[in-house]
Amino acid sequence: MTEETLREVTVTFTGSCKGNPGPGSWKAHLWEPATRKQDTARGDVRDTTNIRMELTAALEGILRVKAGASLTMVGSAYVVQGMNEWTSKWQANGWRKGGGGRVEHRELWEALVEAVKKHRRVMWRKA
C-alpha cells in the first residue's frame, strides 16, 4: 500500500494462543475501501499469552499503515477498551493501575500509543 492512497484504512486484528501461556499467533488484515487494496500480516510466537497476541496484532496492523492515515481499528474488547479508556489513565498515573499495580505488557501499550500519534485519526471498535 502506498502513502498516496492511504486515506481511510480499516485494520481488523486478532490474536490467540493454545494454552495461556502457550504457542500463539496474531493476524492483522488491512483494507482500504477507496482503492480496494488489501493486505494481511501474521506471525507466530512459541511461548506467549492471548493478551500479548491481541496487542501485537493491533500494533503490527498500525505499523503497516503509512503515517497520516485515518484508521478504524477493529478487534478485541480488551484492546479497544484499553486504547479508548485505560491508556490515558495509566499514563497519568505513571503506568500504574488504579490500585497501584503495574500495567502488564506496558511496552506493547506504550508502543500502541506512540503508533497512534503518527496518524490523522484512529478510532477503536470492538469486533
C-alpha positions in Angstrom: 0.0 0.0 0.0 1.4 3.4 -1.0 1.4 6.6 1.0 -0.6 8.5 -1.7 -3.5 6.2 -1.5 -3.8 5.7 2.3 -6.6 7.9 3.4 -9.1 5.6 5.2 -7.9 2.2 6.3 -9.7 -0.4 8.3 -7.4 -2.8 10.3 -9.1 -5.9 11.7 -6.8 -7.6 14.3 -6.9 -10.8 16.3 -4.5 -12.9 18.4 -4.7 -16.1 20.4 -2.7 -18.9 21.9 -3.2 -22.5 22.7 -2.9 -22.7 26.5 -2.2 -19.5 28.3 0.7 -19.2 28.2 1.5 -21.4 25.2 2.2 -21.2 21.4 0.3 -18.3 19.9 -0.3 -16.3 16.7 -1.6 -13.0 15.6 -3.1 -11.6 12.4 -3.9 -8.1 11.1 -6.0 -7.6 8.0 -5.7 -4.1 6.3 -8.5 -2.9 4.0 -8.5 0.4 2.1 -12.0 0.8 0.6 -11.2 3.7 -1.7 -8.7 1.7 -3.7 -9.9 -1.8 -2.7 -6.4 -2.7 -1.6 -6.0 -5.4 1.0 -3.0 -6.8 2.9 -2.6 -9.4 5.7 0.2 -9.7 8.2 0.6 -12.5 10.6 3.1 -14.1 13.0 3.6 -17.0 15.3 5.2 -17.0 18.8 6.4 -20.1 20.6 5.5 -19.1 24.2 3.1 -16.3 24.8 -0.3 -15.2 26.1 -3.6 -14.3 24.5 -3.3 -10.7 25.6 0.2 -10.3 24.1 -1.0 -11.7 20.8 -4.0 -9.4 20.7 -1.8 -6.3 21.5 0.8 -7.5 19.0 -1.8 -7.9 16.2 -3.1 -4.3 16.8 0.4 -2.9 16.9 1.6 -4.8 13.8 -1.5 -3.6 11.9 -0.9 0.0 12.7 2.7 -0.1 11.9 2.0 -1.4 8.4 0.0 1.7 7.5 1.9 4.8 6.3 1.7 7.8 8.6 -1.1 10.3 8.2 -4.0 7.9 7.5 -7.4 7.7 9.2 -7.7 4.3 10.8 -10.5 2.3 12.1 -9.1 -0.5 14.3 -11.5 -3.4 14.8 -10.6 -6.1 17.4 -10.9 -7.5 20.9 -12.9 -5.7 23.5 -9.8 -5.8 25.8 -7.6 -3.8 23.4 -10.4 -1.5 22.3 -11.3 -0.6 25.9 -7.6 -0.3 26.8 -7.0 2.2 24.0 -10.3 4.1 24.4 -10.2 4.4 28.2 -7.3 2.9 30.1 -4.1 4.1 28.5 -4.7 7.8 29.2 -5.4 7.0 32.9 -2.3 4.7 33.1 -0.1 7.4 31.6 -1.4 10.0 34.1 -0.6 7.5 36.9 2.9 6.7 35.7 1.8 3.5 34.0 0.2 2.2 37.2 -3.4 0.8 37.5 -6.0 2.4 39.8 -5.0 0.2 42.7 -1.3 1.0 42.2 -0.3 -2.2 40.5 1.9 -2.2 37.4 0.3 -2.3 33.9 1.0 -5.6 32.3 2.5 -5.6 28.8 3.4 -1.9 29.3 5.9 -1.9 26.4 3.1 -3.0 24.0 0.6 -0.5 25.3 3.2 2.3 25.0 4.2 1.2 21.5 0.5 1.4 20.5 0.1 4.9 22.0 3.1 6.1 20.0 2.0 4.4 16.8 -1.4 6.1 17.0 0.2 9.5 17.1 1.5 9.1 13.6 -2.0 9.0 12.1 -4.6 11.7 11.4 -7.3 9.9 13.3 -7.6 6.4 14.9 -11.0 5.0 16.0 -11.1 1.8 18.0 -14.2 -0.5 17.7 -15.0 -4.0 19.1 -15.2 -6.8 16.5 
